[in-house]
Amino acid sequence: MVSDSVPAALIPSAANTKNLGKKKRTNRSAKLKQNKIEARREQWLSQGSVKSKGCKDVIDSDGHELPLSSGNHGKRPLEQLETRHRVEEDDGLIHQHSDSESPANSPTGNDSGTNFTGSSGSSSGSSSSRSSSSYSSAGCCSGNITEEDDDEEEEGGGEEEGDDGCLDDWEAVADALAANDKRQNPCSDSPPSHGDESVVQMASSNCEDPNRGPNSGSRNLKPESANLVPWTGNCRAWRADDAFRPQSLPNLSKQHSLPISDRRCGGGVLWSRSAMPSSCPICCEDLDLTDTSFLPCLCGFRLCLFCHKRILEEDARCPGCRKPYECEAVVETEPSVLGGSLTLRLAR
Amino acid sequence: MKTSSGGAGGGRPSSSSAPTYSWAPTTSVSASGKRIHREMVELNNDPPPHCSAGPKGDNLYHWIATIIGPPGTAYQGGIFFLDIIFPSDYPFNPPQVVFKTRIYHCNVGTDGHVSLGMLKDGWSPALTITKVLTAIRSLLTNPDPYNAVVPGIAHLYLENKAKHDLVAGEWTARFAK
């Protein structure tokens, strides 16, 4: 129900069909993310009232970069709206449909909106329903979270408060924490940097501009982690995988960077698993698929087709059991099929 | 300059004049080379007892092997050297094994050729030099007088094994130590 409705809502709003597929994949985890984000927001709201400083700073940073400045101004009310929507979330599917179109209005809204909804899934409907202005606000919130040290603690509290607390949420929190650490200490980086980037994107998914900030920072880290190629190529691809992020990111990068070796290893493993000789015992050449499926003798002695043919031309005995191959029919049929030249050879 | 161009020119015409002839052997040689190389590696990793073998020099197709006379036989304590010559189509045709050390044995010709079914009609491409050496060593332990290449020795072996062993021991002491 939920998962179906979300993509349906997204299709009209999101210009990118690519994102849709990714969204579908990541819906579950995205929901969790969204829960986390919401929890953060609550925390942030509570803290935001206390900490006016940090909020302002964040707003400023976002405000500079964001083309959708209107959203920033409306932060407070929007957040309140968010809380309301959260209450409405149960009904929220409808809201999603109606509201999700609004992000399309803003130029950057497409990207940020799609990302956000995609990452957040059904529960994100509430956030998406907050309207375009709520985007920026949400972005700011998330941006704050990722950027502020205190937010980590807040997140933990928020999780508990939000009753979202499944194990998955905890994973998400852990990831977010790692991400925060990363960002704060860009120098200390490389392995967690994957998670960092992804988390940052997830958290700040609403605003592209905040993404740029962290991206630029994280790109410095990327070359070390060898994610550079996929990253620069398409951020969204990674964003879609962000749901799985820490595990999947490095794996993918490995596959891209070392495809040949992986394949080789895999093939070797397969061969060894099947207890097949990896190479022809006669000529020591590697057996290909045809050869491995070729069982010329009942004794089970395998050899490559070339050697088999050669032996047929000579004594036609199985090297393993020394019994003559029962391939006379084959030998006989060959000349008729292939014509006179072969018959001549066989005659010799 | 001239020599290099001449060499290249000389090489190409020869191949072009008889392309099938010159290429077919080379391909088979490379295939047999791979097989021989693998046998060499395996033999080095897991040598058969009291045997050793390896290429004589740079030529992968010419090996030299040693077999230590099995204890409890007339050949005990002897070290017998053998030449192994692989044919270019090696796995499909048996290697040629020749005793370079003189040995009094009914299955070893006066020229050193070993009469062993495995090296003739009994050859199988699945056999390896390791198995050949093991078979030859077992032949030292148990001669096969009924398929002998030296009838006199076979006769003596069948009629008077003690004398046969005595002579064999003398030969071993004289030639193989």
Interface residues (C-beta under 8 A of the other chain):
Chain A: P281 I282 C283 C284 E285 F301 L303 C307 R310 I311 E314 R317 P319 G320 R322
Chain B: A31 S32 K34 R35 H37 R38 P91 F92 G122 S124 P125 A126 L127
